[in-house]
Amino acid sequence: MNIIHTATAAPPAGHYSQAVRHGDTLYISGQLPVSAQGRHNLEASFTEQAQVALDNVLAILKAAGGSPQDLVKVTVYVVGVNHWPEFDRLYAAALGEHRPARAVVPVPELHHGYLVEIEALARYLA
């Protein structure tokens, strides 16, 4: 297994890695909307939070030598299913025509009171 770490995404706040490569699969840990410098902004709108979390996922993917087209499966946890359309808009803008498998899971709450968390699986070609 190879551990992937980049300073361009939120640092792990617990006992886990940003991502792990095993074979030809990259496992990206759940990313909260925490800045690459580790700053929290709980007052940010859902749109801002979703963009930061998505940016973290994409930064980790890039650090592993991948691109959005390498995403295979994405799981999104959202507090309040009413945020689904806005997330879908941001996600489509970031991924373009690429459409990996995806689940959007409404949850009652997330760590620190955030509104979104994103984890992903990607193919590893590097």
Secondary structure, 3 states (H helix, E strand, C coil): CEEECCCCCCCCCCCCCCEEEECCEEEEEEECCCCCCCCCCCCCCHHHHHHHHHHHHHHHHHHCCCCHHHEEEEEEEEECHHHHHHHHHHHHHHHCCCCCEEEEEEECCCHHHCCEEEEEEEECCC
